Amino acid sequence: MHIAIIGAGIAGVTAAHALAAQGHRVTVFERRGSVAAEASFAHLGLIAPSGAGPGSFDATPPLAERGRWGLHPQAHLRPGWDAAAWRWLWQARQAAAPRRATAQKSLGELARYGRLQLLKLVAAHRLEYERADGHLVLLCSAKQLDEARQGLVDLKARGVEARLLDAAACRALEPGLQGGTALAGGLHFPQDEVGNCRQFAHLLKEAGERAGVEFRFCTEVTGITSGPSPALRSIELAETTAFLQSRQELAADSGNSGMEEHFDAVMLCAGAQAAPLLRQLGLRLPLLPIYGYTITATLRDYDRGPRSAVTDAQAGIGIARLGHRVRVSGGIEIGTAPHQHHEALLRPLYEALDRWFPGAAHTHRNHAQAWKGASPTLPDGLPVLGASVVPGIWLNLGHGTQGWALACGAARLLADRISGRSPDLALGPFEPARLQER
Ligand SMILES: Cc1cc2nc3c(=O)[nH]c(=O)nc-3n(C[C@H](O)[C@H](O)[C@H](O)COP(=O)(O)OP(=O)(O)OC[C@H]3O[C@@H](n4cnc5c(N)ncnc54)[C@H](O)[C@@H]3O)c2cc1C
């Protein structure tokens, strides 16, 4: 089959590779100038089958206080007059326990499967990128320690390997860790890992190209038609304008009405920007961009920085080692502009790094790189994977805060399904049919 993929983030790159590996001809359309240029660009890089992490849906026991809408109390919510955002918040709150527990189980299975696929890709192509093993969730009070102890039973039942550590054992694992008496202990997840997703995506793109995948960069899909032979209309963009101008402006500027091509199937991996294409197909998905921030700074003292990934559960902030740099991630924003940075959410990232690894990195604002990204998220926290209700169109969207691991799993499962093979994991919990689509 000749399959078109829209979007070369981590979802699109892994899917392209998996489809090409099964003998399909694959063309990837990406409006930016390279792979992993949007949400997959500078996220924390956790691969966490444990479900633990600084994201909005942490699957460990709820160690942080929850504010209104079940999100971190410092979440910056500005839904304004956006009815879709209010609906999403309402639906997310309704999706609380016990459905949340079922969703977490499915998410954990997919993330574990995804990590296995990632390990296979790394071995098969000898991918070398910045990475480290293990993930330590810091506990800052006797109460948290107690809650974590109780949560171990649930983690074990979900097949998650976890160890409860006292403060001294945490410091043995992460010798740079400070924080004085604030540290009561930690939960260690040896099967979680952290890495540079963007670097991985670039390496996998090269492997995909060797397997025959065609990447068309600076090419935006402006029109999509479903059917037994679905069609895409695309326009070429100048690299510098690839993310600055809207589609309509570009079309008007260039008088470029685009090129139409037919495929045997189309897979939508357009992340947080999928909405206009879904609308053209008559599909409605409650996919909301949840914004978050990272700062990345060069280490000034390797021994004082983290060795791998550390999460401050109370603050909802992750800190990770990336080669000779450190990356800090946190903040939840809904309803804000994509490129507008909110200082009140960035400041706690610098503070957390100073508190846990003081003096480890060059954190002066001129040295640290701040980034705001969007996790495309559905209210039940699960991605949407499978054939949509319109013919010829497959969905690979909504990977939330676990995009890397889920994308690796989804790629293989969807490739198997498209090729008529039986996937290793049932796609049932992720099927588009669970959502109101039309
Ligand atoms: C602060 C923060 C921290 C995070 N931490 C982690 C983490 O630790 N671990 C983890 O796994 N995930 C994390 N995530 C989530 C992760 O960033 C996303 O889940 C993942 O990158 C989504 O990948 P994607 O391929 O679906 O989307 P994207 O990477 O956004 O890719 C979509 C691509 O589609 C392209 N596109 C869209 N529309 C069109 C069109 N019409 N034509 C052509 N191209 C188009 C876009 O240009 C884009 O490149 C984090 C996110 C944030 C914001």
The ligand as a MOL file (V3000), in Angstrom:
LIG
                    3D

  0  0  0     0  0            999 V3000
M  V30 BEGIN CTAB
M  V30 COUNTS 53 58 0 0 0
M  V30 BEGIN ATOM
M  V30 1 C 6.3050 20.3200 28.9070 0
M  V30 2 C 6.0820 18.9900 28.2880 0
M  V30 3 C 6.7470 17.8750 28.7870 0
M  V30 4 C 6.5360 16.6150 28.2330 0
M  V30 5 N 7.2380 15.5590 28.7120 0
M  V30 6 C 7.1400 14.3690 28.0980 0
M  V30 7 C 7.9170 13.2760 28.5200 0
M  V30 8 O 8.7000 13.3670 29.4710 0
M  V30 9 N 7.8050 12.0960 27.8600 0
M  V30 10 C 6.9470 11.9460 26.7990 0
M  V30 11 O 6.8890 10.8570 26.2320 0
M  V30 12 N 6.1860 12.9720 26.3760 0
M  V30 13 C 6.2540 14.1710 26.9910 0
M  V30 14 N 5.4900 15.2100 26.5660 0
M  V30 15 C 4.4700 14.9570 25.5290 0
M  V30 16 C 5.0610 14.9310 24.1390 0
M  V30 17 O 5.6520 16.1830 23.8860 0
M  V30 18 C 3.9590 14.6480 23.1250 0
M  V30 19 O 3.0960 13.6180 23.5540 0
M  V30 20 C 4.5380 14.1700 21.7890 0
M  V30 21 O 5.6440 14.9220 21.4190 0
M  V30 22 C 3.4550 14.2640 20.7270 0
M  V30 23 O 4.0220 13.8390 19.5300 0
M  V30 24 P 3.2010 13.9440 18.1780 0
M  V30 25 O 4.0320 13.3510 17.1190 0
M  V30 26 O 1.8290 13.4230 18.4010 0
M  V30 27 O 3.0080 15.5230 17.9630 0
M  V30 28 P 4.0660 16.5920 17.4030 0
M  V30 29 O 5.4360 16.3050 17.8590 0
M  V30 30 O 3.5180 17.9350 17.6920 0
M  V30 31 O 4.0350 16.3190 15.8380 0
M  V30 32 C 2.9580 16.7080 15.0320 0
M  V30 33 C 3.5520 17.2330 13.7350 0
M  V30 34 O 2.5280 17.3940 12.7740 0
M  V30 35 C 2.8530 18.5100 11.9740 0
M  V30 36 N 1.6280 18.9680 11.3390 0
M  V30 37 C 0.4860 19.3640 11.9440 0
M  V30 38 N -0.4250 19.6990 11.0240 0
M  V30 39 C 0.1490 19.5210 9.8150 0
M  V30 40 C -0.2960 19.6950 8.4780 0
M  V30 41 N -1.5420 20.1290 8.2060 0
M  V30 42 N 0.5420 19.4020 7.4600 0
M  V30 43 C 1.8180 18.9590 7.7260 0
M  V30 44 N 2.2860 18.7940 8.9740 0
M  V30 45 C 1.4520 19.0440 9.9980 0
M  V30 46 C 3.4100 19.5060 12.9960 0
M  V30 47 O 4.2130 20.4910 12.3620 0
M  V30 48 C 4.1980 18.5900 13.9200 0
M  V30 49 O 5.5580 18.5070 13.5650 0
M  V30 50 C 5.6410 16.4700 27.1370 0
M  V30 51 C 4.9890 17.5900 26.6280 0
M  V30 52 C 5.1990 18.8310 27.1870 0
M  V30 53 C 4.4950 20.0170 26.6130 0
M  V30 END ATOM
M  V30 BEGIN BOND
M  V30 1 1 1 2
M  V30 2 1 2 3
M  V30 3 2 2 52
M  V30 4 2 3 4
M  V30 5 1 4 5
M  V30 6 1 4 50
M  V30 7 2 5 6
M  V30 8 1 6 7
M  V30 9 1 6 13
M  V30 10 2 7 8
M  V30 11 1 7 9
M  V30 12 1 9 10
M  V30 13 2 10 11
M  V30 14 1 10 12
M  V30 15 2 12 13
M  V30 16 1 13 14
M  V30 17 1 14 15
M  V30 18 1 14 50
M  V30 19 1 15 16
M  V30 20 1 16 17
M  V30 21 1 16 18
M  V30 22 1 18 19
M  V30 23 1 18 20
M  V30 24 1 20 21
M  V30 25 1 20 22
M  V30 26 1 22 23
M  V30 27 1 23 24
M  V30 28 2 24 25
M  V30 29 1 24 26
M  V30 30 1 24 27
M  V30 31 1 27 28
M  V30 32 2 28 29
M  V30 33 1 28 30
M  V30 34 1 28 31
M  V30 35 1 31 32
M  V30 36 1 32 33
M  V30 37 1 33 34
M  V30 38 1 33 48
M  V30 39 1 34 35
M  V30 40 1 35 36
M  V30 41 1 35 46
M  V30 42 1 36 37
M  V30 43 1 36 45
M  V30 44 2 37 38
M  V30 45 1 38 39
M  V30 46 1 39 40
M  V30 47 2 39 45
M  V30 48 1 40 41
M  V30 49 2 40 42
M  V30 50 1 42 43
M  V30 51 2 43 44
M  V30 52 1 44 45
M  V30 53 1 46 47
M  V30 54 1 46 48
M  V30 55 1 48 49
M  V30 56 2 50 51
M  V30 57 1 51 52
M  V30 58 1 52 53
M  V30 END BOND
M  V30 END CTAB
M  END
